[in-house]
């Protein structure tokens, strides 16, 4: 790495010399150094790869090597950017239009910034790493100012070809700021133990303000949501030296705000199931939450890997908690699930992934088979006439991996609460049941267990519905299941499993639509057949 940095320092120095007084002989010298930086970067990357292949590498060691590799790639990229800038500048016939002298200050800034890279790596100095990344802002300002100058000159001169080459040269130099930010992100990632983007680092520092320094933080990836939010576990030391575990979630400001509102609502409506919010920060269009880390296993882990006894105990705890939430939060306000509206909006994504599995209307020997979109439209009208007779507070995204069971405390906790609201409880029941079925596991024993967990949830909910005299529960549940079976195929790549789910959705819709209006209370689906393959 030291040799590579020294080589780049020499190349940037020659680049500065060129723009101080553009001459072809200096340009040739710059071009002739192409192989040097490439070979040195290749040697660094080869060494990193060889070290990563060793079996005894820890995760921290692997991330450190990955960071070194990223630094080497970006340094080589800067070398190429410099050569490309010179190549374009050499094409400018009227060098006065290039305004070459204006490139010197930003290139000197690039060179002085590069001088701190080795120190930032060796000392794991996050403050210095941040300064390296912040140079991009200065380079961008230089780009914007000179860009406006070039485009203004284009209006006043006939030599637009020269200015076009100058604009390309400007763009190449400006991209050095991107490379420096990439180097900054690599060093910061090494320091905190997880790949992190530049802006995300500042968000993390904001929510941890006053709690810990970078060398006290251990960040590990947990998940990335479909909406783009990133979730990580954070381990740090509190003021008394005790280890503290938390979850850091950042992403789109609206989504994170919804999560915060959901958590606060649960802690108001039914305390104890949602995690506590430790910190919240917003920054432009993004925001971040630091929330309590919940002990235990997700229900998905229990279904797929837990013992039968552990799963049974967890199910009992879940059913008891859910029933109590429903009873405690029940209001007499009718609720509309609008499952068919939800499905209609998602069918475009389903068809995009599985175009062959969702055909339109077909005719077989004179018998017309409506397409699934037509069935959805017909079911929408039936659903609109059958609101739930009451509302309860629901999770809103009641998938297996959003439910956590703590075997030590014997309690249930919820996460990912941005869709929580008062609604038809059938919404949660149907989502939970299908989140079991859609698990892409082929083992026969596991599939039977999956079916049992789904049908047990149905049995519990059906008893609750009977006590509440909710006569259309089964019919509304059918529409909820049809929605979830079909819409969940957006996340199922296996076309055979997706086909099974879409066929179930179609069967449910056809069965529900075959029920005469006014007879919905007598409708029941063959649940065991639906959930057993």
C-alpha positions in Angstrom: 0.0 0.0 0.0 2.9 2.4 0.8 4.3 1.9 -2.7 0.9 2.5 -4.3 0.4 5.7 -2.3 3.8 6.9 -3.3 3.2 6.2 -6.9 -0.1 8.0 -6.8 1.5 11.0 -5.1 4.0 11.2 -8.0 1.2 10.9 -10.6 -0.9 13.6 -9.0 2.2 15.8 -8.8 2.8 15.4 -12.5 -0.9 16.1 -13.1 -0.5 19.4 -11.2 2.5 20.2 -13.3 0.6 19.6 -16.4 -2.3 21.9 -15.5 0.1 24.6 -14.4 1.5 24.7 -17.9 -0.1 22.2 -20.3 2.7 20.5 -22.4 2.6 17.4 -24.4 5.8 16.0 -23.0 4.3 16.1 -19.4 1.2 14.5 -20.7 3.2 11.6 -22.2 5.0 11.1 -18.9 1.6 10.8 -17.2 0.3 8.3 -19.7 3.4 6.2 -19.4 2.8 5.6 -15.7 -0.4 3.7 -16.4 1.1 0.2 -15.7 2.8 1.2 -12.5 -0.3 2.1 -10.4 -2.3 -0.8 -12.0 0.4 -3.3 -11.1 0.8 -2.0 -7.5 -2.9 -2.0 -6.9 -3.1 -5.5 -8.4 -0.5 -6.7 -5.9 -2.3 -5.2 -3.0 -5.6 -6.7 -4.1 -4.0 -10.1 -4.7 -2.5 -10.1 -1.2 -5.9 -9.2 0.3 -7.6 -12.0 -1.6 -5.0 -14.5 -0.5 -5.4 -13.5 3.1 -9.2 -13.6 2.9 -9.1 -17.2 1.7 -7.4 -18.3 4.9 -9.9 -20.3 7.0 -8.9 -18.7 10.4 -10.0 -15.2 9.4 -12.4 -13.5 11.8 -15.2 -11.3 10.5 -13.3 -8.2 11.6 -10.1 -9.4 9.8 -12.1 -10.1 6.6 -13.7 -6.7 6.7 -10.3 -5.1 7.2 -8.9 -6.8 4.2 -11.9 -5.9 2.2 -11.4 -2.3 3.2 -7.7 -2.4 2.1 -8.8 -3.8 -1.3 -11.4 -1.0 -1.7 -8.7 1.6 -1.0 -6.4 0.1 -3.6 -9.1 0.0 -6.2 -10.0 3.6 -5.6 -6.4 4.7 -5.8 -6.0 2.9 -9.1 -9.3 4.5 -10.2 -7.8 8.0 -9.4 -4.8 7.2 -11.5 -7.0 6.3 -14.5 -9.1 9.5 -13.9 -6.0 11.6 -14.1 -4.9 10.0 -17.3 -8.3 10.4 -18.9 -8.4 14.1 -17.8 -5.1 14.7 -19.5 -6.2 12.8 -22.6 -9.2 15.1 -23.0 -7.3 18.2 -22.1 -4.7 17.4 -24.9 -7.6 17.5 -27.4 -8.3 21.1 -26.6 -6.7 23.1 -29.5 -7.2 26.5 -27.8 -5.7 25.9 -24.4 -6.9 29.3 -23.1 -10.5 27.9 -23.2 -9.4 25.0 -20.9 -8.6 27.5 -18.1 -6.0 25.0 -16.9 -4.8 27.0 -13.9 -8.2 26.6 -12.2 -7.5 22.8 -11.9 -4.3 23.3 -9.8 -5.9 24.2 -6.4 -8.3 21.2 -6.3 -5.6 18.8 -7.5 -3.3 20.1 -4.7 -6.1 19.4 -2.3 -6.4 15.9 -3.7 -2.7 15.4 -3.2 -2.6 16.7 0.4 -5.7 14.6 1.2 -4.1 11.4 -0.1 -1.1 12.0 2.2 -3.4 11.2 5.2 -4.7 7.9 3.9 -1.9 5.7 5.3 -2.1 7.4 8.7 -5.9 7.0 8.8 -5.5 3.3 8.0 -2.7 2.7 10.5 -4.3 4.6 13.4 -7.9 3.7 12.5 -8.5 7.4 12.7 -12.2 8.0 11.9 -11.9 11.8 12.2 -9.2 11.8 9.5 -11.2 9.4 7.4 -14.1 11.8 7.6 -11.9 14.6 6.4 -10.8 12.5 3.5 -14.4 12.0 2.5 -15.4 15.6 2.9 -13.0 16.7 0.2 -15.6 15.5 -2.3 -17.7 18.5 -1.4 -14.9 20.9 -2.2 -14.2 19.1 -5.5 -17.9 19.2 -6.4 -18.0 23.0 -5.8 -15.0 23.4 -8.1 -16.7 21.3 -10.7 -20.0 23.2 -10.5 -18.2 26.6 -10.8 -16.1 25.6 -13.8 -19.0 23.8 -15.4 -21.0 27.0 -15.4 -18.0 28.9 -16.8 -17.6 26.4 -19.7 -21.3 26.3 -20.5 -21.3 30.1 -20.5 -18.3 30.2 -22.8 -20.1 27.9 -25.2 -22.7 30.6 -25.8 -20.0 33.2 -26.6 -17.7 31.2 -28.8 -17.7 29.1 -31.9 -15.1 26.7 -30.5 -17.6 24.4 -28.8 -15.6 21.3 -29.6 -12.7 22.5 -27.4 -15.1 23.3 -24.6 -16.8 19.8 -24.9 -13.3 18.2 -24.4 -12.7 20.6 -21.5 -16.0 19.5 -19.9 -15.1 15.8 -20.1 -11.7 16.6 -18.5 -13.4 18.5 -15.8 -15.7 15.5 -15.1 -12.8 13.2 -14.8 -11.0 15.4 -12.2 -14.3 15.9 -10.3 -14.7 12.1 -10.0 -11.6 12.0 -7.9 -13.8 13.3 -5.1 -15.9 10.2 -5.5 -12.8 8.0 -5.2 -11.7 9.8 -2.1 -15.1 9.3 -0.5 -14.9 5.6 -1.4 -11.6 5.4 0.4 -13.1 7.3 3.4 -16.0 4.8 3.5 -13.6 1.9 3.4 -11.6 3.2 6.4 -14.8 4.0 8.4 -16.1 0.5 7.6 -12.9 -1.0 9.0 -13.2 1.1 12.1 -16.9 0.3 13.0 -17.0 -3.3 11.8 -19.5 -3.1 9.0 -19.7 -1.7 5.4 -21.0 1.9 5.8 -21.8 4.7 3.4 -20.4 8.2 4.1 -23.8 9.7 4.9 -24.9 6.7 7.0 -21.8 7.1 9.2 -22.9 10.6 10.1 -26.4 9.4 10.9 -24.9 6.7 13.1 -22.8 9.2 14.9 -25.8 11.4 15.4 -27.9 8.7 17.1 -24.9 7.7 19.2 -24.0 11.2 20.2 -22.4 11.2 23.6 -22.8 7.4 24.0 -19.6 6.0 22.4 -16.6 6.7 20.3 -15.9 4.8 17.1 -13.4 2.4 18.7 -16.1 1.5 21.3 -18.7 0.6 18.6 -19.2 -2.8 17.1 -21.7 -2.8 14.2 -23.0 -6.0 12.6 -25.4 -6.2 9.7 -28.8 -7.7 10.4 -31.0 -7.1 7.4 -31.9 -4.8 4.5 -35.6 -4.1 4.0 -37.3 -4.1 0.7 -37.9 -0.4 1.1 -34.1 0.3 1.3 -33.7 0.7 5.1 -30.6 -0.9 6.6 -30.7 -2.6 10.0 -27.7 -3.3 12.1 -26.9 -4.5 15.6 -24.8 -2.1 17.6 -22.7 -3.1 20.6 -21.1 -0.4 22.7 -20.0 0.5 26.2 -22.2 2.8 28.4 -20.8 5.4 30.8 -20.3 2.8 33.5 -18.4 0.4 31.2 -21.2 -2.0 30.8 -22.0 -3.6 27.4 -25.1 -2.3 25.7 -26.8 -3.9 22.7 -29.1 -1.9 20.4 -30.4 -2.0 16.9 -29.6 0.8 14.4 -32.0 1.3 11.6 -31.7 4.0 8.9 -33.2 4.8 5.6 -35.9 6.9 3.9 -37.1 9.5 6.4 -40.8 8.7 5.9 -40.3 5.0 6.5 -38.1 5.5 9.6 -40.6 8.0 10.9 -43.4 5.5 10.4 -41.4 2.9 12.3 -40.9 5.4 15.2 -44.6 6.3 15.3 -45.5 2.6 15.3 -43.1 1.8 18.2 -44.4 4.7 20.2 -48.0 3.7 19.5 -47.5 0.2 20.7 -45.8 1.4 23.8 -48.9 3.5 24.5 -51.6 1.1 23.4 -50.1 -2.2 24.6 -46.8 -1.7 26.5 -44.2 -4.5 26.5 -44.3 -6.0 23.1 -42.5 -3.3 21.1 -38.8 -2.3 21.7 -38.0 1.0 23.4 -36.6 3.9 21.3 -33.2 4.9 22.5 -32.5 7.7 20.0 -33.9 9.2 16.8 -32.3 11.5 14.3 -33.3 13.0 10.9 -31.1 14.4 8.3 -32.6 15.7 5.1 -34.5 12.9 3.4 -33.0 10.2 5.6 -33.5 9.4 9.3 -32.3 6.8 11.8 -33.5 5.0 14.9 -31.5 3.5 17.7 -33.9 1.0 19.4 -33.6 -1.6 22.1 -32.1 -4.9 21.1 -34.6 -7.7 21.8 -33.4 -11.0 23.1 -34.7 -14.3 21.7 -35.4 -15.9 18.3 -37.6 -15.0 15.4 -40.5 -17.3 14.8 -39.0 -18.1 11.4 -35.9 -19.5 13.2 -38.1 -21.5 15.6 -40.2 -22.9 12.8 -37.2 -23.9 10.7 -34.7 -24.9 13.4 -36.3 -25.1 16.9 -37.3 -28.2 18.7 -41.0 -29.3 18.6 -41.2 -28.5 22.3 -39.7 -25.1 22.0 -42.0 -24.3 19.0 -45.1 -25.4 20.9 -44.2 -23.3 23.9 -43.6 -20.3 21.6 -46.9 -20.8 19.8 -48.8 -20.8 23.1 -47.1 -17.6 24.1 -47.8 -16.0 20.8 -51.5 -17.0 20.7 -52.0 -15.8 24.3 -50.3 -12.5 23.5 -52.2 -11.9 20.3 -55.6 -12.8 21.9 -54.9 -10.4 24.8 -53.9 -7.6 22.4 -57.1 -8.1 20.4 -59.3 -8.1 23.5 -57.5 -5.1 25.1 -57.5 -2.9 22.0 -60.9 -3.9 20.5 -63.1 -1.0 19.5 -66.6 -1.1 18.0 -65.4 0.9 14.9 -65.9 -1.3 11.8 -62.8 -1.9 9.7 -62.1 -2.5 6.0 -59.1 -4.6 5.2 -59.3 -3.9 1.4 -57.3 -7.0 0.6 -58.3 -6.9 -3.0 -57.1 -3.2 -3.4 -53.8 -4.3 -1.9 -53.5 -7.2 -4.3 -54.5 -5.2 -7.3 -51.6 -2.8 -6.6 -49.1 -5.6 -6.3 -50.1 -7.8 -9.2 -47.9 -5.8 -11.6 -44.8 -6.8 -9.6 -46.1 -10.4 -9.5 -46.6 -10.5 -13.3 -43.2 -8.9 -13.9 -41.5 -11.8 -12.0 -43.8 -14.6 -13.0 -45.4 -13.6 -16.4 -46.2 -17.1 -17.3 -48.0 -17.9 -14.1 -50.7 -15.1 -14.2 -52.4 -15.5 -17.6 -55.4 -13.4 -18.7 -58.8 -14.7 -19.6 -58.8 -18.0 -21.5 -61.4 -20.1 -23.3 -61.3 -23.9 -23.1 -63.8 -25.8 -25.2 -66.2 -22.8 -25.0 -65.7 -22.4 -21.2 -64.4 -19.0 -20.3 -61.8 -18.9 -17.5 -61.4 -15.3 -16.2 -57.9 -14.1 -15.5 -56.9 -13.4 -12.0 -57.2 -9.7 -12.4 -60.9 -10.1 -13.3 -61.4 -12.3 -10.2 -59.8 -9.6 -8.1 -62.2 -7.0 -9.4 -65.2 -9.2 -8.7 -63.9 -10.0 -5.2 -63.3 -6.4 -4.5 -67.0 -5.6 -4.8 -67.9 -8.5 -2.5 -65.3 -7.5 0.1 -66.5 -3.9 0.2 -69.9 -5.1 1.5 -68.3 -7.1 4.3 -66.3 -4.9 6.7 -65.1 -6.3 10.0 -67.6 -5.5 12.8 -64.9 -4.1 15.0 -61.3 -3.0 15.0 -58.2 -4.1 16.9 -54.7 -2.8 17.0 -52.7 -4.9 14.5 -49.0 -5.4 13.7 -49.5 -4.6 10.0 -46.7 -6.7 8.7 -47.1 -9.9 10.8 -44.5 -12.1 9.1 -42.7 -14.8 11.0 -39.4 -12.8 11.1 -41.1 -9.8 12.7 -42.2 -11.9 15.8 -39.6 -12.6 18.5 -39.9 -15.2 21.3 -37.7 -14.9 24.3 -37.5 -18.4 25.8 -35.9 -17.1 29.0 -38.5 -14.5 29.8 -41.3 -16.5 28.1 -42.6 -13.5 26.2 -43.4 -12.3 22.7 -42.0 -9.1 21.2 -42.7 -7.4 17.9 -40.4 -5.6 15.5 -40.8 -3.7 12.1 -43.9 -1.8 13.3 -44.3 0.9 10.6 -47.6 -0.4 9.4 -49.3 -0.8 12.8 -52.8 0.7 13.1 -56.4 -0.1 14.1 -57.6 -2.5 11.5 -59.4 -5.9 10.8 -57.4 -8.5 12.7 -57.8 -10.8 9.7 -55.0 -8.7 8.1 -52.5 -10.0 10.6 -53.9 -13.6 10.6 -53.7 -14.0 6.9 -50.2 -12.5 6.6 -48.9 -14.7 9.4 -50.3 -17.9 7.9 -49.0 -17.3 4.4 -45.6 -16.1 5.7 -45.3 -19.7 6.9 -46.3 -21.3 3.6 -44.0 -19.2 1.5 -40.9 -20.4 3.3 -38.9 -22.1 0.5 -38.1 -25.3 2.3 -38.8 -28.6 0.6 -38.1 -31.1 3.5 -41.4 -33.0 4.1 -41.1 -32.9 7.9 -40.5 -29.1 7.9 -43.4 -28.5 5.5 -45.7 -30.4 7.9 -44.5 -28.2 10.7 -45.0 -25.1 8.7 -48.6 -26.2 7.9 -49.3 -26.9 11.6 -48.1 -23.4 12.7 -50.3 -21.8 10.0 -53.4 -23.8 10.8 -53.0 -23.4 14.6 -53.0 -19.7 14.1 -56.2 -20.0 12.1 -57.8 -22.2 14.8 -57.0 -19.6 17.5 -58.3 -16.7 15.5 -61.5 -18.6 14.6 -62.3 -19.2 18.3 -61.8 -15.5 18.9 -64.1 -14.7 16.0 -66.8 -17.0 17.4 -66.6 -15.4 20.8 -67.0 -12.0 19.2 -69.8 -13.2 17.0 -67.8 -12.2 13.9 -69.8 -14.2 11.4 -67.9 -13.2 8.2 -64.5 -14.0 9.7 -63.8 -17.0 7.4 -64.9 -15.2 4.3 -62.8 -12.1 5.0 -59.9 -14.4 5.9 -60.2 -16.2 2.6 -59.8 -12.9 0.7 -56.8 -12.0 2.9 -55.2 -15.4 2.2 -55.9 -15.0 -1.5 -54.1 -11.6 -1.4 -51.1 -12.9 0.6 -50.7 -16.1 -1.5 -50.6 -14.1 -4.7 -48.7 -11.0 -3.6 -46.0 -13.0 -1.7 -44.9 -14.6 -5.0 -43.1 -11.2 -5.6 -40.5 -12.6 -3.2 -40.4 -16.2 -4.4 -38.0 -16.9 -7.2 -38.8 -20.7 -7.4 -41.4 -20.8 -10.1 -42.8 -24.1 -8.9 -43.4 -22.8 -5.4 -44.8 -19.5 -6.9 -47.1 -21.6 -9.1 -48.5 -23.4 -6.0 -49.1 -20.2 -4.3 -50.8 -18.5 -7.2 -53.0 -21.6 -7.8 -54.1 -21.4 -4.2 -54.9 -17.8 -4.5 -57.0 -18.5 -7.6 -58.8 -21.4 -6.0 -59.7 -19.3 -2.9 -61.0 -16.4 -5.1 -63.1 -18.7 -7.2 -64.5 -20.5 -4.1 -65.3 -17.2 -2.4 -67.0 -15.8 -5.5 -69.1 -18.9 -5.9 -70.8 -18.2 -2.5 -74.2 -16.6 -3.0 -74.5 -13.1 -1.7 -75.8 -13.1 1.9 -74.5 -16.6 2.6 -70.9 -15.6 3.4 -71.2 -16.6 7.0 -71.4 -20.3 6.0 -68.2 -20.2 4.0 -65.2 -22.1 5.1 -61.9 -23.1 3.4 -60.2 -26.5 3.7 -57.3 -25.0 5.6 -55.4 -28.2 6.1 -55.5 -29.0 2.4 -54.4 -25.5 1.5 -51.4 -25.5 3.8 -50.2 -29.1 3.3 -48.3 -29.8 0.1 
